[in-house]
Amino acid sequence: MNQPGKPGKPESGKNSSGPRSPWGDTPRPRNGGEDRQRSSGSPDFDEFIRRSQEKLRGLGGGTGGSGGGGGGRGRPNLPWGLMAGGLVFALLALTSGYQVGAGERAVVTRLGKFSHTATPGFHLKLPAPIDLVTKVPFEDIQTTPIGNAEGDAENLMITGDGNVINIAYAVRWRIKNAEDYLFQIADQSGTVRDATESAMREVVGRSTLNNAIGPERAAIAEQVRERVQEILDSYGAGILVQGVDINKADPPGAVDEAFKDVSAAQQDAQQFLNQARAYAQQIQAQAGGATAAFDKVYEQYRLAPEVTRKRMYLETMENVLGKVDTTVIETPGVQAYLPLPEVQRRAQANAAARAEQEAAK
């Protein structure tokens, strides 16, 4: 057994089976040898630090020896740094380039302010969120219908002569300035629709019903297109109006039958006018022919007045007497009146009677 107050080896039956101190196997002294025992525990503390570093290396995936130098302690952070750098590089690569397709334009904003407009192709920019790209279909023609050309819903307007018309139409448009299209107006399609409807009501209000549903429809559509373009240009909308198509222009359904009757009467009147004009042209042609014939007769009359006069007399008497039943013969010894037409009628009646008798047999 050890003497009290002096250091010695512990008994095998006690300290070997008792709890182990993290500072070593030597128990704390009870006398003035405390400084000496604390000094003897330093190697155990370094060993604890070394084991902790090895565990950290295992968690971090690092490699290296068991040495506790500065190089060994920095190695566990190296893979995490590479991963973070690779992630940052990938983000920069993905947000620093963009592709603009054919028929598109890309509007680039830098910190929320317009920077420039990019044409089709591959382009580079500052990474997001510094530069942001918005693509628009620059060459696509869009169609905005107004009214229903086939259904029962009516889009009614008042014409210049106080009538009501049911009209359906569509406006075709595309983008002509990508910057203005994105930043000048919020609802592009709605703005085009409102501007077209306003222009249509304005133009129809200056036209008559017959013109609106008849031959002036193409002219009205062109006037509407020009007016819509003026309105959108005043807004700075960056939109080009391609055209306006009037798909339907009819009277309201409540009076549609009456308008059809009126239209039919107008067509009949036009037909009668055409027939009258044709008859007038025919009469004029006949009169022209008669005039030409008279001129020829007059030329012959100037050459031989007596012969021409007698010829004209005979032709006139032939035309007049050929239509009456009386025949006048100025030959001596011949009866002045011969009922030749009556004789002919009797002969025809006798022939018909004989034909009936033969048929009866």
RAQUIRA-V479828 format. One record per pair of residues at least 12 apart in sequence whose ideal C-beta (glycine too) atoms are under 10 Angstrom apart, sorted by the first residue. I is the first residue (numbers start at 1). J is the second residue. Records with the same first field share a line. If there is no record, write none. Layout:
I = J / J
//
This chain:
4 = 30 / 31
5 = 29 / 30 / 31 / 32 / 33
6 = 29 / 31 / 33
7 = 26 / 27 / 29 / 31 / 33 / 36 / 37 / 40
9 = 26
10 = 25 / 26 / 27
14 = 27
15 = 27
21 = 41 / 44
22 = 41 / 44 / 45 / 48
23 = 37 / 38 / 40 / 41 / 42 / 44 / 45 / 48
24 = 37 / 40 / 41 / 42 / 43 / 44 / 45 / 47 / 48
25 = 41 / 44
26 = 40 / 41 / 44
28 = 41
46 = 68
47 = 68
49 = 68 / 73
50 = 66 / 67 / 68 / 72
51 = 66
53 = 66 / 67 / 68 / 72 / 73 / 75 / 76
54 = 66 / 68 / 72
56 = 73 / 75 / 76 / 77
57 = 72 / 73 / 75 / 76
58 = 76
59 = 76
60 = 75 / 76 / 77 / 78 / 79 / 80
61 = 75 / 76 / 78 / 79 / 80
62 = 74 / 75 / 76 / 77 / 78 / 79 / 80
63 = 75 / 76 / 78
64 = 76
88 = 127
91 = 127 / 128
92 = 126 / 127 / 128
93 = 127
94 = 127 / 128
95 = 125 / 126 / 127 / 128 / 129 / 130 / 131 / 132 / 133
96 = 123 / 124 / 125 / 126 / 127 / 128 / 130 / 131
97 = 122 / 123 / 124 / 125 / 127 / 133
98 = 118 / 121 / 122 / 123 / 124 / 125 / 131 / 133 / 135
99 = 118 / 120 / 121 / 122 / 123 / 133 / 135
100 = 117 / 118 / 119 / 120 / 121 / 122 / 123 / 133 / 135 / 138
101 = 120 / 121 / 135 / 137 / 138
102 = 120 / 121 / 138 / 139
103 = 120 / 137 / 138 / 139 / 140
104 = 118 / 119 / 120 / 135 / 136 / 137 / 138 / 139 / 140 / 175 / 178
105 = 117 / 118 / 119 / 120 / 134 / 135 / 136 / 137 / 138 / 139 / 175 / 177 / 178 / 179 / 181 / 182
106 = 118 / 119 / 120 / 121 / 123 / 125 / 133 / 134 / 135 / 136 / 138 / 178
107 = 132 / 133 / 134 / 135 / 136 / 178 / 179 / 181 / 182 / 183
108 = 123 / 125 / 126 / 131 / 132 / 133 / 134
109 = 130 / 131 / 132 / 133 / 134 / 179 / 182 / 183
110 = 125 / 126 / 130 / 131 / 132
111 = 126 / 129 / 130 / 131 / 132
112 = 129 / 132
114 = 179 / 182 / 183
115 = 131 / 132 / 133
116 = 131 / 179
117 = 136 / 138 / 177 / 178 / 179 / 182
118 = 133 / 135 / 178
119 = 138
120 = 138 / 139
134 = 178 / 182 / 183
135 = 178
136 = 175 / 178 / 179 / 181 / 182 / 188 / 238
137 = 174 / 175 / 178
138 = 174 / 175 / 176 / 177 / 178 / 181
139 = 174 / 175
140 = 174 / 175
141 = 172 / 173 / 174 / 175 / 240 / 242 / 243
142 = 171 / 172 / 173 / 174 / 175 / 188 / 189 / 192 / 239 / 242
143 = 170 / 171 / 172 / 173 / 242 / 243 / 245
144 = 169 / 170 / 171 / 172 / 173 / 188 / 189 / 190 / 191 / 192 / 193 / 196 / 197
145 = 168 / 169 / 170 / 171 / 193 / 245 / 247
146 = 167 / 168 / 169 / 170 / 171 / 192 / 193 / 194 / 196 / 197 / 200 / 244 / 247
147 = 166 / 167 / 168 / 169 / 170 / 197 / 200 / 246 / 247 / 248 / 249
148 = 166 / 168 / 247 / 248
149 = 167 / 168 / 169 / 170 / 245 / 246 / 247 / 248 / 249 / 250
150 = 168 / 247 / 248
151 = 168
152 = 253
153 = 166 / 168
154 = 166 / 167 / 168 / 248 / 250 / 252 / 253 / 254
155 = 167 / 168 / 169 / 197 / 200 / 248
156 = 251 / 252
157 = 197 / 200 / 201 / 202 / 203 / 204 / 205 / 207 / 212 / 249
158 = 201 / 204 / 205 / 209
159 = 204 / 205 / 206 / 207 / 208 / 209 / 210 / 211 / 212 / 213
160 = 203 / 204 / 205 / 206 / 207 / 208 / 209 / 211 / 212
161 = 207 / 208 / 209 / 210 / 211 / 212
162 = 208 / 209
163 = 208 / 209 / 210 / 212 / 213 / 251 / 252 / 255 / 259
164 = 209 / 251 / 252 / 254 / 255
165 = 204 / 207 / 209 / 212 / 213 / 248 / 249 / 250 / 251 / 252
166 = 213 / 248 / 249 / 250 / 251 / 252 / 253 / 256
167 = 200 / 201 / 204 / 212 / 213 / 217 / 220 / 246 / 247 / 248 / 249 / 250
168 = 245 / 246 / 247 / 248 / 249 / 250
169 = 196 / 197 / 200 / 217 / 220 / 221 / 224 / 244 / 245 / 246 / 247 / 248 / 249
170 = 196 / 243 / 244 / 245 / 246 / 247
171 = 192 / 193 / 195 / 196 / 197 / 199 / 200 / 221 / 224 / 225 / 228 / 241 / 242 / 243 / 244 / 245
172 = 192 / 225 / 240 / 241 / 242 / 243 / 244 / 245
173 = 188 / 189 / 192 / 195 / 196 / 225 / 228 / 229 / 232 / 237 / 239 / 240 / 241 / 242 / 243 / 244
174 = 239 / 240 / 241 / 242
175 = 188 / 237 / 238 / 239 / 240
176 = 232 / 233 / 237 / 238 / 239 / 240 / 241
177 = 236 / 237 / 238 / 239 / 240
178 = 238
179 = 236 / 238
180 = 232 / 233 / 235 / 236 / 237 / 238 / 239
181 = 236 / 237 / 238 / 239
182 = 238
183 = 236 / 238
184 = 232 / 235 / 236 / 237 / 238 / 239
185 = 232 / 235 / 236 / 237 / 238 / 239
188 = 232 / 237 / 238 / 239
189 = 239
191 = 231 / 232 / 235 / 237 / 239
192 = 228 / 231 / 232 / 237 / 239 / 241
194 = 228 / 231
195 = 224 / 227 / 228 / 229 / 230 / 231 / 232 / 234 / 235 / 237 / 239 / 241
196 = 224 / 225 / 227 / 228 / 231 / 232 / 241 / 244
197 = 224 / 228
198 = 224 / 227 / 228 / 231
199 = 223 / 224 / 225 / 226 / 227 / 228 / 229 / 230 / 231 / 241 / 244
200 = 220 / 221 / 223 / 224 / 227 / 228 / 244 / 246
201 = 224
202 = 223 / 224 / 227
203 = 216 / 219 / 220 / 221 / 222 / 223 / 224 / 225 / 226 / 227 / 244
204 = 220 / 223 / 224 / 246 / 249
206 = 220 / 223
207 = 219 / 220 / 223
209 = 249 / 251 / 259
210 = 262 / 263 / 266
211 = 249
212 = 246 / 249 / 250 / 251
213 = 246 / 248 / 249 / 250 / 251 / 259 / 263
214 = 249 / 263
216 = 249
217 = 245 / 246 / 249
218 = 245 / 246
220 = 244 / 246 / 249
221 = 243 / 244 / 245 / 246 / 249
222 = 243 / 244
223 = 244
224 = 241 / 243 / 244 / 246
225 = 241 / 242 / 243 / 244 / 245
226 = 241 / 244
227 = 241 / 244
228 = 241 / 244
229 = 241 / 242
251 = 263
297 = 311 / 312 / 315
300 = 312
324 = 341
325 = 339 / 340 / 341 / 342 / 344 / 345
326 = 338 / 339 / 340 / 341
327 = 339 / 340 / 341
//
